[in-house]
């Protein structure tokens, strides 16, 4: 007979992960058909689609659902704080912050690379994205306002770049 020894910390981590995944799935179910289509866009934005007034700092200062247009795309620059893969939909989160804001979650902007875009472009593959931690990048993609949920969200804004259609390291 074999016994599986699992620490209380492991049980807590697994339980939290399952609850978080359920919350994400429930949140996704609340999306309208239009919002689901926005998150799944497969067309690369044209120059005329890009709102040139959008910046990382702008997204952090103008946070309301009508402050920007989800019909537009954006190009923002920031330092990559985290790279995480969502277990429910396979999206890769690149969490960006302005220089010096890496530990202050209220200065974080979420950008999401969908599996479709990760397969389309080598720069958006998991291996490429993992190498971006700590680097300053320029992210291009479509604006999306993540609907409110009842759980506390520590990020700086509900506005995201989702899907990301390109990412490039800025400088060295």
KOLNU-601257 format. One record per residue: residue number from 1; residue in one letter; z, y, x of N, C-alpha, C, O in turn. Coordinates in steps of 0.2 Angstrom, whole numbers, m for minus. Example, Ala and Ser with C-alpha at 12.3 -4.5 7.8 and 13.67 -1.06 7.14 Angstrom:
BEGIN
   nuke   tivex      nZ      nY      nX     caZ     caY     caX      cZ      cY      cX      oZ      oY      oX
      1       A      39     m28      66      39     m22      62      39     m16      66      42     m17      71
      2       S      35     m11      64      36      m5      68      39       0      64      40       6      67
This chain:
BEGIN
   nuke   tivex      nZ      nY      nX     caZ     caY     caX      cZ      cY      cX      oZ      oY      oX
      1       X       0      m6       4       0       0       0       0       6       4       4       7       9
      2       X      m4      11       3      m5      17       7      m2      23       3      m3      23      m3
      3       X       1      27       6       4      33       3       0      39       5      m1      40      11
      4       X      m1      44       1      m4      50       3       1      55       3       4      57      m2
      5       X       2      58       9       7      63       9       4      70       9      m1      71      14
      6       X       6      74       4       3      80       4       8      86       4      13      85       0
      7       X       7      91       8      13      96       8      13     100       2       7     101      m2
      8       X      18     103       0      18     108      m6      13     114      m5      11     116     m10
      9       X      12     116       1       8     121       2       0     119       1      m3     123      m2
     10       X      m1     113       2      m8     111       1      m9     110      m7     m14     112      m9
     11       X      m4     108     m10      m4     107     m18      m5     114     m21      m9     115     m25
     12       X      m1     119     m18      m2     126     m21      m9     129     m20     m12     132     m24
     13       X     m11     127     m14     m18     130     m12     m23     127     m16     m28     130     m19
     14       X     m23     120     m17     m28     117     m22     m27     119     m29     m32     120     m32
     15       X     m21     120     m31     m20     122     m38     m23     129     m39     m26     131     m44
     16       X     m21     134     m34     m24     141     m35     m31     141     m35     m34     145     m38
     17       X     m34     137     m30     m42     136     m30     m45     134     m37     m50     137     m39
     18       X     m42     129     m40     m44     127     m46     m44     132     m51     m48     133     m56
     19       X     m38     135     m52     m37     141     m57     m42     146     m56     m45     149     m60
     20       X     m43     148     m49     m48     154     m48     m55     152     m50     m59     156     m53
     21       X     m57     145     m48     m63     143     m50     m64     143     m58     m69     145     m61
     22       X     m59     141     m62     m59     141     m69     m60     148     m71     m63     150     m76
     23       X     m56     153     m68     m57     160     m70     m64     163     m69     m66     166     m73
     24       X     m67     161     m63     m74     163     m62     m78     160     m67     m83     164     m69
     25       X     m78     154     m69     m82     151     m74     m81     154     m80     m86     156     m84
     26       X     m75     155     m82     m74     159     m89     m77     166     m89     m79     168     m94
     27       X     m76     169     m83     m79     176     m82     m86     176     m83     m89     180     m86
     28       X     m90     171     m80     m97     171     m80     m99     169     m87    m105     171     m89
     29       X     m95     165     m91     m97     164     m98     m97     170    m102    m100     170    m108
     30       X     m93     175    m100     m93     182    m104     m99     186    m103     m99     191    m106
     31       X    m103     184     m98    m109     189     m97    m114     188    m102    m115     183    m105
     32       X    m117     194    m103    m123     194    m108    m129     191    m105    m129     190     m99
     33       X    m134     190    m109    m140     187    m106    m143     192    m101    m146     190     m96
     34       X    m142     198    m103    m145     203     m98    m141     203     m91    m145     204     m86
     35       X    m135     203     m92    m131     203     m85    m132     196     m81    m133     197     m75
     36       X    m133     191     m85    m135     185     m81    m142     185     m78    m143     183     m72
     37       X    m147     189     m81    m153     190     m78    m153     194     m72    m156     193     m67
     38       X    m149     199     m73    m148     204     m67    m145     201     m61    m148     202     m55
     39       X    m140     196     m62    m137     193     m56    m142     188     m53    m142     186     m47
     40       X    m147     186     m57    m152     180     m55    m159     183     m53    m164     180     m52
     41       X    m159     190     m52    m166     193     m50    m169     190     m44    m165     188     m39
     42       X    m175     188     m44    m179     185     m39    m184     190     m35    m187     188     m30
     43       X    m185     196     m38    m189     200     m35    m186     205     m30    m180     207     m31
     44       X    m189     206     m25    m187     211     m20    m188     218     m22    m193     219     m25
     45       X    m183     222     m21    m184     229     m24    m189     232     m20    m190     232     m14
     46       X    m193     236     m24    m198     241     m21    m194     247     m18    m189     249     m21
     47       X    m198     251     m14    m195     258     m12    m193     262     m18    m188     265     m18
     48       X    m197     262     m23    m196     266     m29    m190     263     m33    m187     267     m37
     49       X    m188     257     m32    m182     254     m36    m175     257     m33    m170     256     m36
     50       X    m175     259     m26    m169     260     m23    m167     267     m24    m170     272     m24
     51       X    m160     267     m26    m157     274     m28    m154     276     m21    m149     273     m18
     52       X    m157     281     m18    m155     283     m11    m149     287     m11    m146     289      m6
     53       X    m146     288     m17    m139     292     m17    m133     287     m16    m128     289     m15
     54       X    m135     280     m17    m129     275     m17    m128     274      m9    m132     273      m5
     55       X    m121     274      m8    m118     272      m2    m112     268      m3    m110     268      m9
     56       X    m109     265       2    m103     261       1     m98     266      m1     m94     264      m5
     57       X     m97     271       2     m92     276       1     m93     279      m7     m88     280     m10
     58       X     m99     280      m9    m101     282     m15     m99     277     m21     m96     279     m26
     59       X    m100     270     m19     m98     265     m24     m90     265     m24     m88     263     m30
     60       X     m87     267     m19     m79     267     m19     m77     273     m23     m71     273     m25
     61       X     m81     278     m23     m78     284     m26     m80     285     m33     m77     288     m38
     62       X     m86     283     m35     m89     283     m42     m89     276     m45     m94     272     m44
     63       X     m83     274     m48     m82     267     m50     m84     265     m57     m84     259     m58
     64       X     m85     269     m61     m86     268     m68     m92     264     m70     m97     264     m66
     65       X     m92     260     m75     m98     256     m77    m104     260     m78    m110     258     m78
     66       X    m104     267     m80    m110     271     m81    m111     276     m75    m116     280     m75
     67       X    m108     275     m69    m109     279     m64    m115     278     m60    m118     282     m56
     68       X    m117     272     m60    m123     270     m57    m128     266     m62    m125     264     m67
     69       X    m134     264     m60    m138     261     m64    m140     254     m62    m142     253     m56
     70       X    m138     249     m66    m139     242     m64    m147     240     m64    m149     235     m62
     71       X    m151     245     m66    m158     244     m66    m161     246     m59    m167     245     m57
     72       X    m157     249     m54    m159     251     m48    m156     246     m42    m152     242     m43
     73       X    m159     247     m37    m157     244     m31    m153     249     m26    m153     255     m27
     74       X    m151     246     m21    m147     251     m16    m147     248      m9    m149     242      m8
     75       X    m146     252      m4    m145     250       3    m139     253       5    m138     259       5
     76       X    m134     249       7    m128     251      10    m126     249      16    m129     243      18
     77       X    m122     252      20    m120     250      27    m112     249      27    m108     253      24
     78       X    m110     244      30    m102     243      31    m101     237      36    m105     234      38
     79       X     m95     237      37     m92     231      42     m91     225      37     m87     226      32
     80       X     m93     219      40     m92     213      36     m84     211      37     m83     209      43
     81       X     m80     211      32     m73     209      33     m73     201      31     m69     198      35
     82       X     m76     199      27     m76     192      25     m83     189      23     m87     193      21
     83       X     m84     182      24     m89     179      22     m87     173      18     m83     168      22
     84       X     m88     172      12     m85     166       8     m90     164       3     m94     167       1
     85       X     m90     157       2     m94     154      m3     m91     152      m9     m85     149      m9
     86       X     m93     155     m15     m90     153     m21     m92     146     m23     m98     143     m22
     87       X     m87     142     m25     m88     135     m26     m91     134     m33     m95     129     m34
     88       X     m91     138     m38     m94     137     m44    m101     139     m45    m105     135     m48
     89       X    m104     144     m41    m111     145     m42    m114     145     m35    m121     146     m35
     90       X    m111     144     m29    m114     144     m23    m116     150     m20    m119     150     m14
     91       X    m114     156     m23    m116     162     m20    m111     163     m14    m106     161     m13
     92       X    m114     167      m9    m110     169      m3    m108     176      m4    m112     181      m5
     93       X    m102     177      m3     m99     184      m4     m99     187       3     m95     184       8
     94       X    m102     193       4    m101     197      10     m97     203       8     m99     207       5
     95       X     m90     203      10     m86     208       9     m87     214      14     m86     212      20
     96       X     m89     220      12     m90     225      16     m84     231      15     m81     231      10
     97       X     m83     234      21     m78     240      21     m81     245      25     m85     244      30
     98       X     m79     251      24     m81     256      29     m77     255      36     m72     251      36
     99       X     m79     258      41     m76     257      47     m68     259      47     m67     264      44
    100       X     m64     254      49     m57     255      49     m54     253      42     m48     254      42
    101       X     m58     251      38     m55     249      31     m54     242      30     m54     240      24
    102       X     m55     238      35     m55     230      34     m49     227      31     m50     222      28
    103       X     m43     230      32     m37     227      29     m35     230      22     m31     227      19
    104       X     m38     236      20     m37     239      14     m42     237       9     m47     239       9
    105       X     m39     232       5     m44     229       0     m47     234      m5     m52     233      m9
    106       X     m43     240      m6     m46     245     m11     m52     248      m8     m55     253     m11
    107       X     m54     247      m2     m60     250       1     m65     244       2     m70     245       6
    108       X     m64     239      m1     m69     233      m1     m75     234      m6     m73     235     m12
    109       X     m81     232      m4     m86     232      m9     m89     224      m8     m90     222      m2
    110       X     m90     221     m13     m93     214     m13    m100     214     m14    m103     218     m18
    111       X    m103     211      m9    m111     210     m10    m112     202     m10    m108     198      m7
    112       X    m117     200     m14    m117     193     m15    m124     190     m14    m129     193     m17
    113       X    m125     185     m10    m131     182      m8    m131     176     m13    m127     171     m12
    114       X    m136     175     m17    m137     169     m21    m140     164     m17    m144     165     m12
    115       X    m140     157     m19    m143     152     m16    m150     152     m16    m154     150     m11
    116       X    m153     155     m21    m161     157     m21    m163     161     m15    m167     159     m11
    117       X    m159     166     m14    m161     171      m9    m159     168      m2    m162     169       3
    118       X    m154     164      m2    m152     161       5    m157     156       7    m158     155      13
    119       X    m161     153       2    m166     148       4    m173     152       6    m177     150      10
    120       X    m173     158       3    m180     162       4    m180     165      11    m185     166      14
    121       X    m174     168      13    m174     171      20    m170     168      25    m164     167      23
    122       X    m172     167      31    m167     164      36    m161     169      37    m156     167      39
    123       X    m162     176      37    m157     180      38    m151     180      33    m146     182      34
    124       X    m153     176      27    m148     176      22    m145     168      21    m141     167      16
    125       X    m147     164      26    m144     157      26    m137     157      28    m134     162      31
    126       X    m133     152      26    m126     151      27    m125     152      35    m120     156      37
    127       X    m129     149      39    m127     150      46    m128     157      49    m124     159      53
    128       X    m133     161      46    m134     168      48    m129     172      46    m126     176      49
    129       X    m126     171      39    m121     175      36    m115     174      40    m111     179      41
    130       X    m113     168      42    m107     167      45    m106     171      52    m100     172      54
    131       X    m112     172      55    m112     176      61    m110     183      60    m110     187      65
    132       X    m110     186      54    m110     193      53    m102     195      53    m101     201      53
    133       X     m98     191      53     m91     193      52     m89     198      58     m91     197      64
    134       X     m86     204      56     m84     209      61     m90     214      63     m89     219      66
    135       X     m96     212      61    m102     217      62    m103     222      57    m102     221      51
    136       X    m106     227      59    m109     232      54    m116     230      52    m120     229      56
    137       X    m117     230      46    m123     228      43    m126     233      38    m122     237      35
    138       X    m132     232      37    m136     236      32    m138     231      26    m142     226      28
    139       X    m135     231      20    m137     227      15    m141     230      10    m140     236       8
    140       X    m147     226       8    m151     229       3    m151     224      m3    m150     218      m2
    141       X    m151     226      m9    m151     222     m15    m150     226     m21    m151     232     m21
    142       X    m149     223     m27    m149     225     m33    m142     227     m35    m137     224     m34
    143       X    m141     233     m38    m134     235     m41    m132     231     m47    m136     229     m51
    144       X    m126     229     m47    m123     225     m53    m116     227     m54    m112     228     m49
    145       X    m114     228     m60    m107     230     m62    m104     224     m64    m106     221     m70
    146       X     m99     221     m60     m96     215     m62     m91     217     m68     m87     221     m67
    147       X     m91     214     m74     m87     216     m79     m80     215     m78     m78     211     m74
    148       X     m76     219     m81     m68     218     m80     m66     212     m82     m69     208     m87
    149       X     m61     209     m79     m57     203     m81     m50     205     m82     m47     210     m79
    150       X     m46     200     m85     m39     202     m86     m35     201     m79     m29     203     m79
    151       X     m38     198     m74     m34     197     m68     m35     203     m64     m40     206     m64
    152       X     m29     204     m60     m29     209     m55     m35     208     m50     m35     203     m47
    153       X     m39     213     m49     m44     212     m43     m43     218     m38     m43     223     m40
    154       X     m41     216     m32     m39     220     m27     m45     224     m24     m44     229     m20
    155       X     m51     223     m26     m57     226     m22     m57     233     m25     m54     235     m30
    156       X     m61     237     m21     m61     245     m22     m66     247     m28     m65     252     m31
    157       X     m70     242     m30     m75     244     m36     m78     238     m39     m78     233     m35
    158       X     m79     238     m45     m83     232     m48     m90     233     m47     m94     228     m49
    159       X     m93     238     m44    m100     238     m42    m101     234     m36     m97     234     m32
    160       X    m106     230     m37    m108     225     m31    m116     226     m30    m119     230     m33
    161       X    m118     223     m24    m125     222     m23    m126     215     m24    m123     211     m21
    162       X    m129     213     m30    m130     206     m32    m136     205     m36    m136     208     m42
    163       X    m141     202     m33    m141     198     m27    m143     203     m21    m147     208     m22
    164       X    m141     201     m15    m143     204      m9    m150     201      m8    m151     195      m8
    165       X    m154     205      m6    m161     203      m4    m163     203       3    m168     201       5
    166       X    m158     207       7    m159     207      14    m153     210      17    m149     213      14
    167       X    m152     208      24    m146     210      27    m148     211      35    m152     206      37
    168       X    m146     216      38    m148     217      45    m142     220      49    m138     224      46
    169       X    m141     218      55    m136     220      59    m138     227      61    m143     229      63
    170       X    m133     232      61    m134     239      63    m132     240      70    m126     238      71
    171       X    m136     242      74    m134     243      81    m134     237      85    m138     232      83
    172       X    m129     236      90    m129     230      94    m125     225      90    m125     219      93
